[in-house]
Amino acid sequence: MPTALAALEEAYARRGAPPASTKGPAGDRTPVVGYVGADMPVELLTAAGVRAFRLTGDPESGSALGDRYLGRGVDPMARSVLTRLLDGAFGDLDHIVVSHDCEASLRLFYALRELRRVEPGTKLPEAYLVDILHLPHRTTARYNRRRIGEFAARLEAWTGRPLDLAGAVAAHDERRRLLAAVAELRRAVPARLTGRQFLAVADPGLPVDEHIALLERLLAEAGQLGEHAGRRVFLSGGDHDTPHVYEAVESEGYVIVGEDHSFGGPHPDSPVGAGGLDALAEHYHHSGPTAHRATVGERAAHAARAVRHCRAELFVAYSRIGDEAPAWDFPAQRAALDIPAVLLERQEYGRADLTALRKEHPCAV
């Protein structure tokens, strides 16, 4: 395995763990911020100089505390994240930032805010909501610009210093460019990366400068990558914050060559460019067509384009119990595609019942 890919895999395995040290070169402590959701303007976190990482769940450790406060009708990924926060799995966070990318994230934010208010013994840090909307209206754009500005001001208040927005935007745009180049390796025929490997490449939980350095090394070592000739799958539907479902699907002889969830790379993957907070607000206003914030027709058209781009041979839609929205899109997506499609519906968090896949579209290992 190329050394860069091994390093990214190692970082992915430990992402979300408490950082070993948050002291700066002058001995001062760098604030640690955990964030939730696909609508997070991560450029602002980088610009503030905080140690930021996306909070993830764990299908193996249960979610009893999260179930108690959120109820079992909420997406189990959010319930698992809350359980891990209450268990102290993420270490000492200074702040938690939640984006309103879906109803489960919003419910998680309300639970965190109320728990801090009524049960101070939980020692939860302050939770802050970044509320980005996606309606195609000028009033929505103005609303988003105000929310982005308020978040920038809050970060400056937390850190006591101005944001380096231009530098942060340039770094994240470079990361997007490099990830797009790496994604082409997976889209090759045969694929040079598995879907499971691409999860580690796209979201290893590293600071952006470290991530960029490893992506550059990975591209330089591309000639050392193996070939993966399984039946090519595009995975649509809910978020996958762990590799469990990818590992289950690819163990059957498939190779996931594309996806449309937010752990599979930055969405949108177009650059922010110049323009400061105005450009950043515009960028997140028009982020990708997820099942929670786009029309069925938009999702179907996006699926057809993405499938053609990655040369997929099979379309698999995945919908968890408690996250039913992706299943609503499936009939229109299937009608828009010129390849076979299968729906894996009402799946347990971190699990994939592949009975329908094996029955309708078998693939020998």
C-alpha positions in Angstrom: 0.0 0.0 0.0 1.4 3.5 -0.8 2.6 5.3 2.3 0.2 8.2 1.9 -2.8 5.9 1.6 -1.7 4.0 4.7 -1.3 7.3 6.6 -4.8 8.4 5.5 -6.3 5.0 6.6 -4.6 5.3 10.0 -5.9 8.9 10.5 -9.4 7.7 9.4 -9.4 4.9 12.0 -8.6 7.4 14.9 -10.7 10.4 13.7 -12.9 11.8 16.3 -10.5 10.7 19.1 -9.5 13.5 21.6 -6.4 15.3 20.2 -3.2 14.3 21.9 -2.2 18.0 22.5 -3.9 21.3 21.8 -1.1 23.6 23.0 0.3 26.0 20.5 4.0 26.9 20.0 3.7 29.7 22.6 2.2 27.3 25.2 -1.4 28.6 24.7 -4.2 26.1 24.4 -5.9 25.8 21.0 -9.7 25.6 21.3 -11.2 22.3 20.3 -14.5 22.4 18.4 -16.6 19.4 17.4 -19.1 19.9 14.6 -22.0 18.1 13.2 -23.7 18.2 9.8 -23.0 18.6 6.1 -23.7 22.3 6.0 -20.8 23.3 8.1 -18.7 26.2 6.7 -15.5 24.5 7.6 -13.5 27.3 6.1 -14.5 29.5 9.0 -13.3 26.9 11.5 -9.9 26.8 9.8 -9.8 30.6 9.6 -10.3 30.8 13.3 -7.3 28.5 14.0 -9.3 26.1 16.2 -8.8 22.3 16.3 -12.0 21.2 14.6 -13.2 17.7 13.7 -16.6 16.3 12.7 -18.4 14.2 15.3 -19.3 10.7 14.3 -21.3 7.9 15.8 -20.4 4.3 16.5 -22.8 1.5 15.6 -21.0 -0.9 17.8 -21.3 0.9 21.1 -25.1 1.4 21.4 -27.1 4.6 21.9 -29.0 4.3 25.2 -28.4 7.8 26.4 -29.1 9.3 23.0 -32.3 7.3 22.8 -33.3 8.6 26.2 -33.1 12.3 25.2 -33.9 12.2 21.5 -36.3 9.3 21.2 -36.0 6.3 18.9 -37.7 8.1 16.0 -34.6 10.2 15.3 -31.9 9.1 12.9 -29.7 6.6 14.9 -26.6 8.4 13.7 -27.6 11.5 15.7 -28.6 9.4 18.7 -25.2 7.7 18.6 -23.3 11.1 18.4 -25.3 12.4 21.5 -24.5 9.2 23.4 -20.8 9.5 22.7 -20.8 13.2 23.7 -22.5 12.3 27.0 -20.0 9.5 27.5 -17.1 11.8 27.0 -15.8 9.9 23.9 -14.6 13.0 22.2 -12.6 14.4 25.1 -12.8 17.9 26.4 -14.5 20.0 23.7 -14.6 23.7 24.1 -17.6 24.2 21.8 -20.0 22.1 19.6 -21.2 23.6 16.3 -24.3 22.0 14.6 -25.4 22.8 11.1 -29.1 22.5 10.2 -28.6 20.1 7.3 -31.5 17.8 8.4 -34.1 17.4 11.1 -31.9 15.0 13.1 -29.1 17.5 13.3 -31.6 20.2 14.5 -33.1 17.9 17.1 -29.5 17.1 18.3 -28.8 20.8 18.7 -32.0 21.4 20.7 -31.1 18.4 23.0 -27.6 19.7 23.6 -28.8 23.2 24.4 -31.5 22.0 26.8 -29.2 19.4 28.5 -26.7 22.1 29.2 -29.4 24.3 30.7 -31.3 21.8 32.8 -28.6 19.2 33.6 -25.3 21.1 34.1 -23.8 18.0 35.6 -23.4 16.6 32.1 -20.6 19.2 31.5 -21.5 19.7 27.9 -19.9 22.7 26.2 -21.9 25.4 24.5 -23.7 24.3 21.4 -24.0 26.8 18.5 -26.4 26.4 15.5 -25.3 27.4 11.9 -28.6 27.6 10.1 -28.1 27.5 6.3 -31.1 27.4 4.0 -31.3 26.2 0.4 -34.4 27.7 -1.2 -33.6 29.4 -4.5 -34.6 32.9 -3.4 -32.8 36.2 -2.9 -34.2 36.4 0.6 -32.7 33.0 1.4 -29.3 34.2 0.2 -29.6 37.3 2.5 -30.6 35.1 5.4 -27.6 32.8 4.8 -25.2 35.7 4.6 -26.3 37.0 7.9 -26.0 33.6 9.6 -22.5 33.2 8.1 -21.5 36.6 9.4 -22.8 35.8 12.9 -20.9 32.6 13.0 -17.7 34.4 11.9 -18.2 36.9 14.7 -18.8 34.2 17.3 -15.6 32.4 16.3 -13.7 35.6 16.7 -15.2 36.1 20.2 -14.2 32.5 21.1 -10.6 32.8 20.0 -10.0 36.6 20.6 -8.4 37.1 17.2 -9.5 38.0 13.7 -10.2 35.3 11.1 -7.7 34.5 8.3 -10.5 33.8 5.9 -8.6 34.3 2.6 -6.0 31.8 3.7 -8.5 29.3 4.9 -10.6 29.5 1.7 -7.5 29.0 -0.5 -6.5 25.9 1.5 -10.0 24.3 1.3 -10.2 25.1 -2.4 -6.9 23.4 -2.9 -8.1 20.4 -0.9 -11.2 20.2 -3.1 -9.0 20.3 -6.3 -6.8 17.5 -5.0 -9.8 15.3 -3.9 -11.3 15.7 -7.4 -8.1 14.4 -8.8 -8.0 11.5 -6.4 -11.7 10.7 -7.2 -10.7 10.2 -10.9 -8.5 7.3 -9.7 -11.5 5.6 -8.3 -13.5 6.3 -11.5 -10.9 4.6 -13.6 -11.7 1.2 -15.1 -10.7 -0.8 -13.2 -10.9 1.4 -10.2 -7.6 2.2 -8.4 -9.3 2.8 -5.0 -12.2 1.0 -3.4 -15.1 2.9 -1.9 -13.9 2.1 1.6 -10.4 3.5 0.8 -12.0 6.6 -0.6 -13.9 7.3 2.6 -10.5 7.4 4.4 -9.0 9.6 1.7 -11.9 12.1 1.7 -12.6 12.4 5.4 -9.6 11.4 7.6 -10.3 14.1 10.3 -7.0 15.9 9.8 -6.3 19.6 9.7 -6.6 20.9 6.2 -2.9 21.5 5.7 -2.0 17.9 6.8 -4.7 16.6 4.6 -3.4 18.5 1.5 0.1 17.2 2.1 -1.1 13.6 2.2 -3.3 14.0 -0.9 -0.4 15.4 -2.8 1.7 12.3 -1.8 -1.1 10.0 -2.7 -1.4 11.4 -6.2 2.4 11.1 -6.6 2.2 7.5 -5.5 -0.8 6.7 -7.7 1.2 4.2 -9.8 1.5 2.0 -6.7 -2.2 1.6 -6.3 -3.9 -1.7 -6.9 -6.7 -2.5 -9.3 -10.3 -3.3 -8.2 -12.4 -4.9 -10.9 -15.7 -5.7 -9.1 -19.1 -4.7 -10.3 -19.2 -0.9 -10.1 -21.7 0.6 -7.7 -23.0 4.1 -7.1 -24.2 4.4 -3.5 -27.0 6.9 -2.9 -29.0 7.9 0.1 -28.1 8.5 3.8 -24.8 9.6 5.3 -22.2 7.0 6.2 -20.1 8.3 9.1 -18.4 4.9 9.5 -17.1 2.3 7.0 -19.4 -0.5 8.0 -21.9 -0.4 5.1 -19.1 0.1 2.5 -17.2 -2.9 3.9 -20.4 -5.0 3.8 -21.2 -4.1 0.1 -17.6 -4.5 -1.1 -17.2 -7.8 0.6 -19.7 -9.2 -1.8 -17.5 -8.4 -4.8 -18.8 -4.9 -5.7 -16.7 -1.8 -5.7 -18.3 1.5 -4.8 -17.1 4.1 -7.4 -19.3 7.0 -6.4 -21.7 8.3 -3.8 -23.8 11.4 -3.0 -23.5 11.6 0.8 -21.5 14.2 2.7 -18.8 11.9 4.1 -17.7 11.0 0.5 -16.0 14.3 -0.1 -16.9 18.0 0.1 -20.3 19.1 -1.2 -20.3 21.1 -3.4 -16.9 20.3 -4.7 -16.6 23.6 -6.7 -14.2 26.2 -5.3 -15.4 29.1 -3.1 -12.8 31.5 -4.7 -12.4 35.1 -3.7 -15.2 37.2 -2.2 -14.9 36.7 1.5 -18.1 36.0 3.5 -20.4 36.8 0.6 -18.8 34.1 -1.5 -18.8 31.6 1.4 -22.5 32.2 2.0 -23.3 31.7 -1.7 -21.2 28.5 -1.8 -23.1 26.8 1.0 -26.5 28.2 -0.2 -26.0 26.1 -3.4 -24.5 22.9 -1.8 -25.4 19.5 -3.2 -28.9 18.1 -3.7 -29.3 15.9 -0.6 -32.6 14.1 0.1 -33.4 16.5 2.9 -33.1 19.8 0.9 -33.7 19.1 -2.8 -36.7 18.1 -4.9 -37.2 14.6 -6.1 -36.6 15.7 -9.7 -33.3 17.4 -8.8 -32.1 14.3 -7.0 -33.0 12.1 -10.0 -31.2 14.4 -12.4 -28.2 14.5 -10.1 -28.1 10.7 -9.8 -28.2 10.2 -13.6 -25.3 12.6 -14.1 -23.2 11.1 -11.3 -23.8 7.6 -12.5 -22.6 8.4 -16.0 -19.6 10.3 -14.6 -18.2 7.4 -12.5 -19.2 4.7 -15.0 -21.3 2.8 -12.5 -23.0 -0.4 -13.5 -25.5 -0.6 -10.5 -27.3 2.0 -8.5 -27.8 1.2 -4.8 -30.0 3.5 -2.7 -29.6 3.1 1.1 -32.1 4.3 3.7 -31.8 3.9 7.4 -34.5 3.4 10.0 -35.2 7.0 11.2 -33.9 8.5 8.0 -36.6 7.7 5.5 -36.1 10.6 3.1 -33.7 8.8 0.7 -36.3 6.1 0.0 -38.8 8.7 -1.3 -36.4 9.6 -4.1 -35.9 6.1 -5.3 -38.7 5.7 -7.9 -37.7 8.8 -9.7 -34.1 8.0 -9.6 -34.7 4.5 -11.0 -36.7 6.0 -13.8 -34.0 8.5 -14.7 -31.2 5.8 -14.9 -30.1 3.5 -17.7 -28.6 1.0 -15.3 -30.2 -1.4 -12.8 -31.1 0.0 -9.4 -32.0 -1.5 -6.0 -33.3 0.0 -2.8 -31.9 -1.1 0.6 -34.7 0.3 2.8 -35.1 0.6 6.6 -31.6 -0.5 7.4 -30.1 -0.6 10.9 -27.4 2.0 11.6 -24.0 0.7 10.4 -25.6 -2.4 8.9 -26.5 -3.5 5.4 -29.0 -6.3 4.8 -28.0 -7.2 1.3 -30.7 -9.8 0.6 -32.3 -7.6 -2.1 -29.0 -6.9 -3.7 -27.9 -10.6 -3.8 -31.3 -11.6 -5.2 -31.7 -9.0 -7.9 -28.1 -8.2 -8.8 -25.8 -10.9 -7.6 -22.0 -10.4 -7.9 -19.6 -13.2 -7.3 -16.6 -12.4 -5.2 
